[in-house]
Amino acid sequence: MRVTRFSFMACVLLAVLGLGLGVNAADEPKIQALIITGDDVGAHPWKETTPVMKDILVKSGKFDVTVVEGFSVLEKKDELQKYAAIVFMLYNNKKAPISDAAKENLLSYVKDGKGFVVNHLASASFPQWKEWGDLCGRYWVMGKSGHGPRAPFGVKVVVKDSPIMKGIEAFKTDDELYAKLLGDAKINVLAEADSDWSKKTEPIVWTIDCGKGRVFHHTFGHDGKALAVPEVQKIIARGCQWAATGKVAD
C-alpha cells in the first residue's frame, strides 16, 4: 500500500513539474519593439503600412510592439530603454527639426547595444545630420536617389547562410526598387536587385555593426501590397529580431 501511495504521489509531482515547465516555455518573454511612424510623402500610405509592419512582427511570435507617431519619443532616453529595437518607418516629410538630445539618445541607444531598423524612405529623414547617414549606411538624397516605375523585380540573395536570409531563395516582389542611395559606410549586403533605372545592381537589404548595437536596413515597403510578399515578411521579421538580439531563432 505504501508503495502504491508513493508511486501515485510521485506521478502527481512529476505531472505538476511537467506542467510548470510547459507554462514557462510558453511564456518566454517577447522582444519589445518600438515602431516610429506618422509622416511620409503622399505616395506612401503610412496609415496602411504601419499596421502591416506591426502585424508582421506580432505574427512572428517573437515581438510585443508599441507604435508611436512622431519622433519626439527619441528625446525620452529612459523611455527608449524599454525597447530592444526601434523600427523607424517615418520619413520626415514635414522637415520637423530633431533636437540634439534626440540625436544623442538615438546614437547612444544603438552604440550601447540596442537594435535599429530602417524602412524604405526613412533614410531620407535628416539630410543635414551626418551621423544619421552613417547609421543608415546608405541613404536617400532628394534629387540624386530615385527609382523607375513601380513594378515587379527580382531579388537576389547575396549571403545565403546569413541567419536573416537562410533558406530564402531568389524571389520577385512588386515594389519600388530604390537606386543611387548615397553613403560610404561599411555595410553587409544581404540582398540586391538589378535596377533598369540606374543600370546597376543595387543593395536592398543590409546590416551594419554600430558599436555594441546592430542596424538592419531594407528598402521594401512602398505600400501594404509590397509588404505582403511572404519572403519580404520573413526577411523583415528576422532582420528585426537580429537587430534586437544579435541572433535569429525561427
Residue pairs with C-beta under 8 A, 6 or more apart in sequence:
30 62
30 63
30 64
31 62
31 63
31 64
31 84
31 85
31 240
31 241
31 244
31 245
32 63
32 64
32 66
32 82
32 83
32 84
33 57
33 63
33 64
33 65
33 66
33 83
33 84
33 85
33 86
33 87
33 240
33 244
34 65
34 66
34 67
34 68
34 73
34 80
34 82
34 83
34 85
34 86
34 87
35 50
35 53
35 54
35 65
35 66
35 67
35 68
35 87
35 89
36 68
36 70
36 71
36 73
36 74
36 86
36 87
36 88
36 89
36 90
37 46
37 49
37 50
37 67
37 68
37 69
37 89
37 90
38 46
38 68
38 69
38 70
38 90
39 46
39 69
39 70
39 90
39 91
39 92
39 93
39 94
39 96
40 46
40 90
40 91
40 93
40 121
41 91
41 93
41 121
43 222
44 91
44 120
44 121
44 221
44 222
44 223
45 223
45 224
46 89
46 90
48 223
48 224
49 89
49 221
49 223
49 224
49 227
50 67
50 89
52 224
52 227
52 228
53 87
53 89
53 119
53 221
53 227
53 236
54 65
54 67
56 227
56 233
56 236
56 237
57 63
57 65
57 87
57 236
57 237
57 240
58 64
58 65
59 237
60 237
60 241
62 237
62 241
62 249
63 240
63 241
66 83
70 90
70 96
71 88
71 90
71 92
71 96
71 98
71 102
72 102
73 79
73 80
74 80
74 98
74 102
74 103
74 105
74 106
75 99
75 101
75 102
75 105
76 105
77 101
77 105
77 108
77 109
80 86
80 105
80 106
80 109
80 114
81 109
83 114
84 114
84 115
84 244
84 245
85 114
85 115
85 116
85 117
85 240
85 243
85 244
86 106
86 109
86 114
86 115
86 116
86 117
87 117
87 119
87 240
88 116
88 117
88 118
88 119
88 122
88 125
89 119
89 120
89 122
89 221
90 122
90 125
91 120
91 121
91 122
91 124
91 125
92 98
92 124
92 125
92 126
98 126
98 129
103 129
103 131
103 132
106 116
106 135
107 131
107 135
109 116
109 213
110 116
110 135
110 210
110 211
110 213
110 214
110 215
111 210
111 211
111 212
111 213
112 211
112 212
112 213
113 211
113 212
113 213
114 213
114 244
115 213
115 214
115 215
115 216
115 240
115 242
115 243
115 244
115 245
116 135
116 210
116 213
116 214
116 215
116 216
116 243
117 215
117 216
117 217
117 218
117 239
117 240
117 243
118 135
118 136
118 215
118 216
118 217
118 218
119 218
119 220
119 221
120 176
120 178
120 218
120 219
120 220
120 221
120 222
121 140
122 136
123 133
123 136
123 138
123 139
123 140
123 181
123 217
124 139
124 140
124 141
124 142
124 145
125 132
126 132
127 133
127 139
127 141
127 142
132 139
133 139
133 182
133 183
133 185
134 183
134 185
135 208
135 210
135 215
136 183
136 215
136 217
137 183
137 185
137 186
137 187
137 206
137 208
137 215
137 217
138 181
138 182
138 183
138 185
138 187
138 203
138 206
138 217
139 145
139 181
139 182
139 183
140 178
140 181
140 182
141 181
141 182
144 180
144 182
145 178
145 179
145 180
145 181
145 182
146 178
146 179
146 180
146 197
146 198
147 176
147 177
147 178
147 179
147 195
147 197
148 177
148 179
148 195
148 196
148 197
150 174
150 175
150 176
150 222
151 174
152 172
152 173
152 174
153 172
153 173
153 175
153 177
153 193
153 194
153 195
154 170
154 171
154 172
154 193
154 194
155 170
155 171
155 172
155 173
155 191
155 192
155 193
155 204
155 231
156 170
156 191
156 192
156 193
156 194
157 165
157 168
157 169
157 170
157 190
157 191
158 165
158 189
158 190
158 191
158 192
159 165
159 188
159 189
159 190
160 166
160 168
162 190
163 238
163 242
163 247
163 248
164 190
164 205
164 207
164 216
164 235
164 238
164 239
164 242
164 248
165 190
165 191
165 205
165 235
165 238
166 248
168 231
168 234
168 235
171 229
171 231
173 220
173 226
173 229
173 231
173 232
174 225
174 226
174 229
175 220
175 221
175 222
175 226
175 232
176 219
176 222
176 226
177 193
177 195
177 197
177 202
177 204
177 219
178 202
178 204
178 219
179 195
179 197
179 198
179 200
179 202
180 198
180 200
180 202
181 202
181 203
181 219
185 208
186 208
187 203
187 206
187 207
187 208
187 217
188 206
188 207
188 208
188 209
189 203
189 205
189 206
190 205
190 206
190 207
191 203
191 204
191 205
191 235
192 201
192 202
192 203
192 204
192 205
193 201
193 202
193 204
194 200
194 201
194 202
195 201
195 202
204 218
204 219
204 220
205 217
205 218
205 219
205 220
205 235
205 239
206 217
207 214
207 215
207 216
207 217
207 239
207 242
207 243
208 214
208 215
208 217
209 215
214 242
214 243
214 246
215 243
216 239
216 240
216 242
216 243
218 235
218 236
218 239
220 226
220 227
220 229
220 232
220 235
220 236
221 227
226 232
227 233
227 236
238 248
238 250
241 247
241 248
241 249
242 248
